[in-house]
Amino acid sequence: VNFSGSGRNCPVFRLSTTPVFDADYPYIPCSTRRESLRLLALLASPTSLYISKNFINPSAHFKNQDLANLPIPCPELVSDAAVEIVESIVLEKKKNNQLFRQKMQSLHHETSCMWELTVEESEEVWSWYSTRYNRES
């Protein structure tokens, strides 16, 4: 798993397609694809992005050391449903904004409980994410 730490939408987490020794970006090694998808489900979730941008680094430049400050729940506890959602997003050939929004909302419901958010906090996170990332393009 790697991430882009600059730009309006940073940090943006992705599955890596480049060997670690060729990577010129931050890289988190995982032993299996399933492990990568579990970690990606957490890192790319609306809750993770909310915490990243509101409590760790609100700028357009998310640094490697910022990732160390992100409270990441245990990836082994990520549900199979969340893994399937992330895999379907990764495998999607052409982005459909409405479908992507629905999948991210499902991912949010699957993962927000891992940060022990209250219902109100979870709704606040989704409202923030929806306003920031789900604008029609």
Secondary structure, 3 states (H helix, E strand, C coil): CEEECECCCCCEEECCCCCHHHCCCCECCCCCHHHHHHHHHHHCCHHHHHHHHHHHCCCCECCHHHHHCCCCCCHHHCCHHHHHHHHHHHHCCCCCHHHHHHHHHHHHHHHHHHHCCCHHHHHHHHHHHHHHHCCCC
